[in-house]
Amino acid sequence: MGNNAVVKHMKMFRKITNICLGNGWMNLNPYLNFKGKFKKVDKAILTRTELDLMARKEFASDRLAQVRDTFLFCCFTGLAYSYVQKLEKAR
């Protein structure tokens, strides 16, 4: 897990801790000296040419072709992989 993911989860857990402190369920604040800092991440954006090249790539395995198709579907629709994973066939 990267630094930014850890900081994000720690900040969410801090909110829960603050609720506990406010309700008197905890006496000490474990986050008193915690300073979470996000690191700047440069995300590479694929060009249309790169996506087309990927779409034309032939694989010997049907499984790899399916992974490629799923990745491209996510790229073109903006749908997160976690949502695509939950898709089911219509009945």
C-alpha positions in Angstrom: 0.0 0.0 0.0 1.4 3.4 -1.0 2.0 6.3 1.3 -1.1 8.2 0.1 -3.4 5.3 0.7 -2.1 4.9 4.3 -2.5 8.6 5.0 -6.0 8.5 3.6 -7.0 5.6 5.9 -5.3 7.1 8.9 -7.3 10.4 8.4 -10.5 8.4 8.2 -9.6 6.5 11.4 -8.7 9.8 13.0 -12.4 10.9 12.5 -13.6 7.7 14.3 -11.0 8.4 17.1 -12.3 12.0 17.5 -15.9 10.7 17.9 -14.7 8.3 20.6 -12.8 11.1 22.4 -15.9 13.3 22.2 -18.1 10.6 23.7 -15.6 9.9 26.4 -14.9 6.4 25.2 -11.2 7.1 25.0 -9.0 9.3 27.2 -5.9 9.7 25.1 -5.6 10.9 21.5 -3.3 8.6 19.7 -3.1 11.1 16.8 -1.9 14.0 18.9 1.5 14.3 17.1 0.5 12.6 13.8 1.1 14.6 10.6 0.1 12.7 7.5 1.4 14.3 4.3 0.3 13.3 0.8 3.1 12.8 -1.7 2.6 14.3 -5.1 2.2 11.6 -7.7 2.5 12.2 -11.4 0.0 9.9 -13.1 0.7 8.9 -16.7 -2.2 9.3 -19.0 -2.4 6.9 -21.9 -2.9 8.5 -25.4 -5.5 7.4 -27.8 -2.6 5.9 -30.0 -1.4 3.8 -27.0 -4.9 2.6 -26.3 -5.4 1.7 -30.0 -2.1 -0.2 -30.0 -3.2 -2.1 -26.9 -6.6 -2.9 -28.5 -4.9 -4.4 -31.6 -2.5 -6.6 -29.6 -3.1 -10.3 -30.1 -2.6 -12.7 -27.2 -2.2 -16.5 -27.3 -4.3 -16.8 -24.2 -8.0 -15.9 -24.1 -7.6 -14.9 -20.5 -5.0 -12.2 -21.3 -7.3 -10.9 -24.1 -10.1 -10.7 -21.5 -7.9 -8.8 -19.1 -6.9 -6.4 -21.9 -10.6 -5.9 -22.9 -11.6 -5.2 -19.3 -8.8 -2.7 -18.9 -9.7 -0.9 -22.1 -13.4 -0.9 -21.1 -12.4 0.8 -17.8 -10.3 3.4 -19.7 -13.0 4.3 -22.2 -15.9 4.3 -19.7 -14.1 5.7 -16.7 -15.7 2.9 -14.6 -13.5 1.7 -11.7 -12.2 -1.8 -11.9 -13.9 -2.6 -8.6 -17.3 -1.9 -10.2 -16.5 -3.9 -13.4 -15.6 -6.8 -11.1 -19.1 -6.8 -9.7 -20.9 -6.8 -13.1 -23.0 -9.9 -13.8 -24.6 -11.3 -16.9 -28.2 -10.1 -17.4 -30.7 -12.9 -16.7 
